Amino acid sequence: MFRKIIFFISLLSLGSIAYSQTVSEVLQQMGKQYTIAEPLQYNSNYALYKSADSKKIEQAYKGFFSKNSSNEIYMKIDQTEILNSKSINLKISHPEKAIQIADPIKNYFGTFDIKPLLDLCKIESFRDFKTHWEITLLAKKYSALPYSKIIIQISKKYYLQKSIFYYSTAVNFSKDYKAPNSYYPRLEVTNTNFSKKTPNPSIFITKNYITMMGNKNYVPVERLQHYEIIDQRTISNK
């Protein structure tokens, strides 16, 4: 989920000439915090509400983000781990007991290329508060985004401190599929405890998750030995 959040942020559109330069400056400065070759760590809290105005949390889980000086990235979102190193991309789903292997994603956070965004969303407002900036985006009618509105808060130190996603597609909260209980939920993601301290290097080491056997074939390490390997790398890299 956090990966999708960063993706949407990297696709923000400068939809209004009146304040586009200010928005551009804030986004570019934020981008530097995530793409500069320096360590970065923070914690995340995810809260899902049934509706746009609901105050009761239906689901909640925690996350962790870590980046080293080589811009390798490790994330843990609830019971899912994601590693994007220089050589490989791993997604480990503990509930599903599966390890997905893919080619590494270059420029993980992307660049702020605004051209594709004009087809996805437009900026409704940009507000400057004492402690942060707030950008409200509205999805365009045929954008195919699962959200109708996204609110992003960026701290004065240019960290992404909060994201709020308003779903445009209904989600069934009922455990009984014969009696659906559908709502248009709201997801809030809050990031805290930003740090530039050097992270634990072991979380970026591939052999702590999988080992190579034979001709570029991987198997899980002993602690994950019952996990299924799903190899989605390009043929040329196998």
C-alpha positions in Angstrom: 0.0 0.0 0.0 2.8 2.4 1.0 4.4 1.8 -2.4 1.2 2.9 -4.1 1.1 6.0 -2.0 4.6 7.1 -3.1 3.7 6.3 -6.7 0.7 8.6 -6.6 2.7 11.3 -5.0 5.3 11.1 -7.7 2.5 11.6 -10.2 1.1 14.8 -8.8 -0.1 17.3 -11.4 0.5 21.0 -11.4 -3.2 21.6 -12.2 -3.4 25.3 -11.4 -1.1 28.0 -12.8 -1.9 30.3 -9.8 0.1 28.3 -7.4 1.9 25.7 -9.5 5.3 27.0 -8.8 4.9 26.7 -5.0 3.5 23.2 -5.3 6.4 22.3 -7.6 9.0 23.6 -5.1 7.4 21.7 -2.2 7.2 18.4 -4.2 10.8 18.7 -5.5 12.1 19.4 -2.0 10.2 16.4 -0.7 11.5 14.3 -3.5 15.1 15.0 -2.5 14.4 13.6 1.0 13.5 10.3 -0.5 15.9 10.0 -3.4 19.1 11.5 -2.0 21.7 8.8 -1.3 21.4 9.0 2.5 19.8 6.8 5.1 16.2 7.4 6.1 13.8 5.6 8.4 10.3 6.2 9.8 7.3 4.4 11.2 3.8 4.3 9.6 0.4 3.8 11.0 -2.5 2.7 8.7 -6.1 3.2 9.7 -9.1 2.2 7.5 -12.5 3.7 8.1 -15.8 2.6 6.6 -16.8 5.9 5.2 -15.4 9.4 4.4 -16.8 10.8 7.7 -16.6 7.7 10.0 -14.6 8.1 13.2 -14.4 4.4 14.1 -11.4 2.5 12.8 -12.3 -0.8 11.2 -8.8 -2.0 10.5 -5.4 -0.8 11.8 -1.9 -2.0 11.2 1.7 -0.7 11.5 4.5 -0.2 9.0 8.2 0.6 8.8 10.3 2.2 6.1 14.1 2.1 5.8 16.5 3.3 3.2 20.3 3.0 3.2 22.9 5.2 1.7 22.8 3.1 -1.5 19.1 3.9 -1.9 18.1 0.3 -1.3 14.7 0.1 0.4 13.1 -2.1 2.9 9.5 -1.8 4.0 7.3 -3.8 6.3 3.5 -3.2 6.1 1.6 -5.3 8.5 2.6 -8.9 7.7 4.2 -8.1 4.3 7.9 -7.3 3.8 9.3 -5.6 0.7 12.9 -5.3 -0.3 14.2 -3.4 -3.3 18.0 -3.8 -3.5 20.4 -3.1 -6.4 20.0 -6.7 -7.6 16.5 -7.9 -6.8 13.0 -7.0 -5.6 11.3 -9.2 -3.0 7.8 -9.2 -1.7 7.3 -11.6 1.2 3.7 -12.2 2.2 3.6 -14.1 5.6 -0.1 -14.8 5.6 0.1 -16.3 2.1 3.5 -18.0 2.8 4.8 -16.7 -0.6 7.9 -14.9 -1.8 7.6 -12.9 -5.0 10.8 -12.3 -6.9 11.1 -9.5 -9.5 13.7 -7.4 -11.1 14.8 -4.4 -9.0 12.8 -1.2 -9.5 15.1 1.6 -10.7 14.5 5.0 -9.3 12.0 3.5 -6.8 10.3 6.7 -6.0 10.3 7.9 -9.6 10.7 11.4 -10.9 8.3 14.2 -10.7 7.2 14.0 -14.3 3.9 15.9 -14.3 2.8 15.1 -17.9 1.1 11.7 -17.1 -0.7 13.2 -14.1 -2.8 15.5 -16.2 -4.8 12.4 -17.1 -5.1 11.2 -13.6 -6.0 14.0 -11.2 -6.1 17.7 -10.6 -5.1 19.8 -7.7 -8.2 21.2 -5.9 -6.3 23.2 -3.3 -2.9 23.9 -1.8 -2.7 25.3 1.7 0.3 26.5 3.7 0.0 25.8 7.4 2.5 26.7 10.1 3.6 23.1 10.5 3.0 21.6 7.1 1.6 22.0 3.6 -1.6 20.3 2.5 -2.4 19.3 -1.1 -5.9 18.1 -2.0 -6.2 16.2 -5.3 -9.3 15.1 -7.1 -9.2 12.2 -9.5 -10.3 13.0 -13.0 -13.5 11.2 -14.2 -11.7 8.6 -16.4 -8.5 8.3 -14.4 -9.3 4.7 -13.3 -7.9 5.5 -9.9 -9.6 3.7 -7.0 -9.8 7.0 -5.1 -12.0 10.1 -5.7 -9.9 12.4 -3.5 -6.4 12.3 -2.0 -5.1 14.7 0.7 -1.4 14.8 1.3 0.4 16.6 4.1 4.1 17.5 3.8 6.0 18.7 6.8 8.1 21.8 6.8 11.1 19.5 6.7 9.7 18.1 3.5 8.7 14.7 4.8 5.4 13.0 3.8 3.7 13.0 7.2 0.2 12.0 6.3 -1.9 10.8 3.4 -5.7 10.4 3.3 -7.3 8.3 0.5 -11.1 8.5 -0.2 -12.2 5.5 -2.1 -14.4 5.8 -5.1 -15.0 2.0 -5.2 -17.2 0.2 -2.7 -15.6 -2.3 -0.2 -17.7 -5.1 1.3 -17.0 -5.1 5.1 -19.4 -8.0 5.7 -17.9 -11.4 6.7 -21.1 -13.0 5.3 -20.9 -12.7 1.5 -24.6 -13.5 1.3 -25.4 -10.3 3.2 -23.0 -7.6 1.7 -22.3 -4.5 3.8 -20.6 -2.2 1.3 -19.1 1.3 2.0 -16.8 3.8 0.4 -13.9 3.7 2.9 -11.2 6.2 3.9 -7.6 5.2 4.4 -5.3 7.3 6.6 -1.6 6.8 6.6 0.5 8.7 9.2 4.3 8.6 9.2 6.3 9.5 12.3 9.8 9.2 13.9 11.8 10.3 10.9 15.5 9.5 11.3 18.6 9.8 9.3 20.4 7.1 11.4 22.2 4.3 9.6 19.7 1.3 9.4 20.4 -2.3 10.3 22.4 -3.6 7.2 21.0 -7.1 7.6 17.6 -6.2 6.3 19.0 -5.3 2.9 20.9 -8.6 2.4 19.1 -10.9 0.0 20.6 -14.1 1.4 18.7 -13.5 4.6 15.5 -14.2 2.7 16.4 -16.5 -0.2 19.5 -18.4 -1.4 20.5 -19.4 -4.9 20.4 -23.0 -6.0 21.6 -24.2 -9.4 21.3 -22.0 -12.4 20.0 -18.8 -10.9 17.1 -20.5 -9.1 16.2 -19.3 -5.7 14.9 -21.2 -2.6 13.8 -19.8 0.7 16.1 -19.7 3.7 15.3 -22.2 6.5 13.0 -19.9 8.5 10.9 -19.4 5.3 11.3 -23.0 4.0 7.6 -23.6 3.6 7.1 -20.5 1.5 6.3 -20.7 -2.2 8.7 -18.9 -4.6 7.0 -16.9 -7.4 9.7 -15.8 -9.8 8.5 -12.9 -12.0 12.0 -11.8 -13.3 12.5 -11.2 -16.9 13.8 -14.3 -18.8 17.2 -12.6 -19.6 17.9 -12.3 -15.8 17.1 -15.9 -14.9 
